[in-house]
Amino acid sequence: MKKQAANSLKLETACQRFDVCVDPKASNKIFLYEVYDDEAAFATHLASEHFLDFDQAVSEMITKKTVRSFTLI
Protein backbone atom coordinates (compact mmCIF):
# COMPACT_ATOMS: atom_id res chain seq x y z
CA MET A 1 0.00 0.00 0.00
CA LYS A 2 2.90 2.34 0.65
CA LYS A 3 4.13 1.66 -2.89
CA GLN A 4 0.66 2.41 -4.26
CA ALA A 5 0.58 5.68 -2.35
CA ALA A 6 4.02 6.65 -3.64
CA ASN A 7 3.11 5.70 -7.22
CA SER A 8 -0.10 7.70 -7.10
CA LEU A 9 1.71 10.80 -5.87
CA LYS A 10 4.58 10.35 -8.35
CA LEU A 11 2.62 9.38 -11.47
CA GLU A 12 -0.58 11.42 -11.07
CA THR A 13 -0.20 15.19 -10.96
CA ALA A 14 -3.84 15.49 -9.83
CA CYS A 15 -3.22 13.32 -6.74
CA GLN A 16 -2.47 15.82 -3.98
CA ARG A 17 -2.37 13.48 -0.98
CA PHE A 18 -2.31 9.73 -0.37
CA ASP A 19 -1.98 8.55 3.23
CA VAL A 20 -2.04 4.94 4.41
CA CYS A 21 -3.53 4.87 7.92
CA VAL A 22 -3.83 1.94 10.33
CA ASP A 23 -6.24 1.66 13.24
CA PRO A 24 -3.94 1.45 16.32
CA LYS A 25 -6.41 -0.89 18.02
CA ALA A 26 -6.99 -3.13 14.99
CA SER A 27 -3.95 -3.35 12.72
CA ASN A 28 -5.97 -5.28 10.13
CA LYS A 29 -8.09 -2.17 9.45
CA ILE A 30 -6.58 0.16 6.90
CA PHE A 31 -7.87 3.58 5.88
CA LEU A 32 -6.59 5.23 2.71
CA TYR A 33 -6.95 9.01 2.72
CA GLU A 34 -6.60 10.36 -0.80
CA VAL A 35 -7.07 13.86 -2.19
CA TYR A 36 -7.48 14.50 -5.92
CA ASP A 37 -8.07 17.70 -7.84
CA ASP A 38 -11.56 16.57 -8.86
CA GLU A 39 -13.76 13.56 -9.61
CA ALA A 40 -12.23 13.16 -13.07
CA ALA A 41 -8.78 12.86 -11.49
CA PHE A 42 -10.04 10.12 -9.17
CA ALA A 43 -11.60 8.31 -12.14
CA THR A 44 -8.24 8.53 -13.93
CA HIS A 45 -6.59 7.06 -10.82
CA LEU A 46 -9.01 4.12 -10.79
CA ALA A 47 -8.19 3.39 -14.45
CA SER A 48 -4.41 3.70 -14.05
CA GLU A 49 -2.21 0.67 -14.58
CA HIS A 50 -0.56 1.00 -11.17
CA PHE A 51 -3.95 1.10 -9.41
CA LEU A 52 -5.31 -1.88 -11.35
CA ASP A 53 -2.18 -3.89 -10.50
CA PHE A 54 -2.48 -2.90 -6.83
CA ASP A 55 -6.21 -3.64 -6.70
CA GLN A 56 -5.65 -7.12 -8.10
CA ALA A 57 -2.73 -7.80 -5.73
CA VAL A 58 -4.72 -6.94 -2.60
CA SER A 59 -8.12 -8.27 -3.65
CA GLU A 60 -7.91 -11.35 -1.43
CA MET A 61 -6.96 -9.23 1.60
CA ILE A 62 -9.99 -6.94 1.38
CA THR A 63 -13.21 -7.92 3.12
CA LYS A 64 -14.94 -4.56 2.73
CA LYS A 65 -14.23 -1.52 0.59
CA THR A 66 -16.08 1.76 0.98
CA VAL A 67 -15.36 4.89 -1.03
CA ARG A 68 -16.67 8.19 0.30
CA SER A 69 -16.22 11.54 -1.39
CA PHE A 70 -16.17 14.89 0.33
CA THR A 71 -16.06 18.45 -0.96
CA LEU A 72 -13.88 21.07 0.69
CA ILE A 73 -15.90 24.10 1.71
KELUM-392308 format. One record per residue: residue number from 1; residue in one letter; chain; y, x, z of N, C-alpha, C in turn. Coordinates in steps of 0.1 Angstrom, whole numbers, plus 5000, padded with zeros to 4 digits. Layout:
BEGIN
+-----+------+-------+------+------+------+------+------+------+------+------+------+
:  nr : rest : kette :  n.v :  n.u :  n.w : ca.v : ca.u : ca.w :  c.v :  c.u :  c.w :
+-----+------+-------+------+------+------+------+------+------+------+------+------+
: NUM :    a :     A :    Y :    X :    Z :    Y :    X :    Z :    Y :    X :    Z :
...
+-----+------+-------+------+------+------+------+------+------+------+------+------+
END
This chain:
BEGIN
+-----+------+-------+------+------+------+------+------+------+------+------+------+
:  nr : rest : kette :  n.v :  n.u :  n.w : ca.v : ca.u : ca.w :  c.v :  c.u :  c.w :
+-----+------+-------+------+------+------+------+------+------+------+------+------+
:   1 :    m :     A : 4988 : 5008 : 5000 : 5000 : 5000 : 5000 : 5013 : 5009 : 5000 :
:   2 :    k :     A : 5012 : 5020 : 5007 : 5023 : 5029 : 5006 : 5026 : 5034 : 4992 :
:   3 :    k :     A : 5015 : 5037 : 4985 : 5017 : 5041 : 4971 : 5023 : 5030 : 4963 :
:   4 :    q :     A : 5018 : 5018 : 4965 : 5024 : 5007 : 4957 : 5039 : 5005 : 4960 :
:   5 :    a :     A : 5043 : 5007 : 4973 : 5057 : 5006 : 4977 : 5065 : 5017 : 4970 :
:   6 :    a :     A : 5060 : 5029 : 4970 : 5067 : 5040 : 4964 : 5068 : 5038 : 4949 :
:   7 :    n :     A : 5057 : 5034 : 4942 : 5057 : 5031 : 4928 : 5067 : 5020 : 4924 :
:   8 :    s :     A : 5068 : 5010 : 4932 : 5077 : 4999 : 4929 : 5091 : 5004 : 4930 :
:   9 :    l :     A : 5094 : 5012 : 4940 : 5108 : 5017 : 4941 : 5111 : 5027 : 4930 :
:  10 :    k :     A : 5101 : 5035 : 4927 : 5104 : 5046 : 4916 : 5104 : 5040 : 4902 :
:  11 :    l :     A : 5095 : 5031 : 4899 : 5094 : 5026 : 4885 : 5102 : 5014 : 4882 :
:  12 :    e :     A : 5107 : 5007 : 4892 : 5114 : 4994 : 4889 : 5128 : 4995 : 4895 :
:  13 :    t :     A : 5138 : 4997 : 4886 : 5152 : 4998 : 4890 : 5157 : 4986 : 4898 :
:  14 :    a :     A : 5151 : 4974 : 4895 : 5155 : 4962 : 4902 : 5148 : 4959 : 4915 :
:  15 :    c :     A : 5139 : 4969 : 4919 : 5133 : 4968 : 4933 : 5142 : 4976 : 4942 :
:  16 :    q :     A : 5149 : 4969 : 4951 : 5158 : 4975 : 4960 : 5152 : 4980 : 4973 :
:  17 :    r :     A : 5141 : 4973 : 4977 : 5135 : 4976 : 4990 : 5120 : 4972 : 4990 :
:  18 :    f :     A : 5112 : 4980 : 4996 : 5097 : 4977 : 4996 : 5092 : 4983 : 5009 :
:  19 :    d :     A : 5091 : 4975 : 5019 : 5086 : 4980 : 5032 : 5071 : 4975 : 5035 :
:  20 :    v :     A : 5063 : 4984 : 5040 : 5049 : 4980 : 5044 : 5050 : 4979 : 5059 :
:  21 :    c :     A : 5048 : 4967 : 5065 : 5049 : 4965 : 5079 : 5035 : 4960 : 5085 :
:  22 :    v :     A : 5032 : 4965 : 5097 : 5019 : 4962 : 5103 : 5023 : 4955 : 5117 :
:  23 :    d :     A : 5015 : 4944 : 5120 : 5017 : 4938 : 5132 : 5011 : 4947 : 5143 :
:  24 :    p :     A : 5019 : 4951 : 5153 : 5015 : 4961 : 5163 : 5003 : 4955 : 5172 :
:  25 :    k :     A : 5002 : 4942 : 5172 : 4991 : 4936 : 5180 : 4979 : 4932 : 5172 :
:  26 :    a :     A : 4980 : 4933 : 5159 : 4969 : 4930 : 5150 : 4970 : 4939 : 5138 :
:  27 :    s :     A : 4965 : 4951 : 5138 : 4966 : 4960 : 5127 : 4961 : 4956 : 5114 :
:  28 :    n :     A : 4953 : 4945 : 5114 : 4947 : 4940 : 5101 : 4957 : 4931 : 5094 :
:  29 :    k :     A : 4968 : 4928 : 5101 : 4978 : 4919 : 5095 : 4990 : 4927 : 5089 :
:  30 :    i :     A : 4992 : 4926 : 5076 : 5002 : 4934 : 5069 : 5012 : 4925 : 5063 :
:  31 :    f :     A : 5025 : 4929 : 5064 : 5036 : 4921 : 5059 : 5043 : 4931 : 5049 :
:  32 :    l :     A : 5045 : 4926 : 5037 : 5052 : 4934 : 5027 : 5066 : 4928 : 5026 :
:  33 :    y :     A : 5076 : 4935 : 5028 : 5090 : 4930 : 5027 : 5096 : 4937 : 5015 :
:  34 :    e :     A : 5099 : 4929 : 5005 : 5104 : 4934 : 4992 : 5117 : 4927 : 4988 :
:  35 :    v :     A : 5126 : 4935 : 4983 : 5139 : 4929 : 4978 : 5141 : 4933 : 4963 :
:  36 :    y :     A : 5143 : 4923 : 4955 : 5145 : 4925 : 4941 : 5159 : 4919 : 4937 :
:  37 :    d :     A : 5164 : 4924 : 4926 : 5177 : 4919 : 4922 : 5177 : 4904 : 4919 :
:  38 :    d :     A : 5166 : 4899 : 4914 : 5166 : 4884 : 4911 : 5151 : 4880 : 4909 :
:  39 :    e :     A : 5149 : 4867 : 4906 : 5136 : 4862 : 4904 : 5129 : 4869 : 4892 :
:  40 :    a :     A : 5137 : 4871 : 4881 : 5132 : 4878 : 4869 : 5126 : 4892 : 4873 :
:  41 :    a :     A : 5133 : 4899 : 4881 : 5129 : 4912 : 4885 : 5115 : 4911 : 4893 :
:  42 :    f :     A : 5114 : 4901 : 4901 : 5101 : 4900 : 4908 : 5090 : 4896 : 4899 :
:  43 :    a :     A : 5093 : 4888 : 4889 : 5083 : 4884 : 4879 : 5079 : 4896 : 4871 :
:  44 :    t :     A : 5088 : 4905 : 4868 : 5085 : 4918 : 4861 : 5076 : 4926 : 4869 :
:  45 :    h :     A : 5079 : 4927 : 4882 : 5071 : 4934 : 4892 : 5056 : 4929 : 4891 :
:  46 :    l :     A : 5055 : 4916 : 4892 : 5041 : 4910 : 4892 : 5033 : 4913 : 4879 :
:  47 :    a :     A : 5040 : 4915 : 4868 : 5034 : 4918 : 4856 : 5032 : 4933 : 4853 :
:  48 :    s :     A : 5038 : 4941 : 4862 : 5037 : 4956 : 4860 : 5023 : 4961 : 4861 :
:  49 :    e :     A : 5020 : 4972 : 4854 : 5007 : 4978 : 4854 : 5003 : 4983 : 4868 :
:  50 :    h :     A : 5013 : 4989 : 4875 : 5010 : 4994 : 4888 : 5007 : 4983 : 4898 :
:  51 :    f :     A : 5014 : 4972 : 4897 : 5011 : 4961 : 4906 : 4997 : 4955 : 4903 :
:  52 :    l :     A : 4994 : 4953 : 4890 : 4981 : 4947 : 4886 : 4970 : 4956 : 4891 :
:  53 :    d :     A : 4971 : 4969 : 4890 : 4961 : 4978 : 4895 : 4960 : 4977 : 4910 :
:  54 :    f :     A : 4971 : 4977 : 4917 : 4971 : 4975 : 4932 : 4965 : 4962 : 4936 :
:  55 :    d :     A : 4969 : 4951 : 4929 : 4964 : 4938 : 4933 : 4948 : 4937 : 4932 :
:  56 :    q :     A : 4943 : 4943 : 4921 : 4929 : 4944 : 4919 : 4922 : 4952 : 4930 :
:  57 :    a :     A : 4928 : 4963 : 4933 : 4922 : 4973 : 4943 : 4921 : 4967 : 4957 :
:  58 :    v :     A : 4931 : 4958 : 4960 : 4931 : 4953 : 4974 : 4925 : 4939 : 4975 :
:  59 :    s :     A : 4921 : 4933 : 4964 : 4917 : 4919 : 4963 : 4907 : 4915 : 4974 :
:  60 :    e :     A : 4897 : 4924 : 4976 : 4886 : 4921 : 4986 : 4891 : 4922 : 5000 :
:  61 :    m :     A : 4902 : 4929 : 5002 : 4908 : 4930 : 5016 : 4917 : 4919 : 5020 :
:  62 :    i :     A : 4921 : 4911 : 5011 : 4931 : 4900 : 5014 : 4923 : 4887 : 5016 :
:  63 :    t :     A : 4926 : 4881 : 5028 : 4921 : 4868 : 5031 : 4931 : 4857 : 5029 :
:  64 :    k :     A : 4944 : 4860 : 5029 : 4954 : 4851 : 5027 : 4967 : 4858 : 5022 :
:  65 :    k :     A : 4973 : 4852 : 5012 : 4985 : 4858 : 5006 : 4995 : 4847 : 5005 :
:  66 :    t :     A : 5007 : 4849 : 5010 : 5018 : 4839 : 5010 : 5030 : 4846 : 5005 :
:  67 :    v :     A : 5036 : 4841 : 4995 : 5049 : 4846 : 4990 : 5060 : 4837 : 4993 :
:  68 :    r :     A : 5070 : 4842 : 5000 : 5082 : 4833 : 5003 : 5094 : 4840 : 4997 :
:  69 :    s :     A : 5103 : 4832 : 4992 : 5115 : 4838 : 4986 : 5127 : 4833 : 4994 :
:  70 :    f :     A : 5137 : 4842 : 4996 : 5149 : 4838 : 5003 : 5161 : 4843 : 4995 :
:  71 :    t :     A : 5172 : 4836 : 4997 : 5184 : 4839 : 4990 : 5194 : 4844 : 5001 :
:  72 :    l :     A : 5200 : 4856 : 4998 : 5211 : 4861 : 5007 : 5223 : 4853 : 5006 :
:  73 :    i :     A : 5229 : 4849 : 5017 : 5241 : 4841 : 5017 : 5252 : 4848 : 5024 :
+-----+------+-------+------+------+------+------+------+------+------+------+------+
END
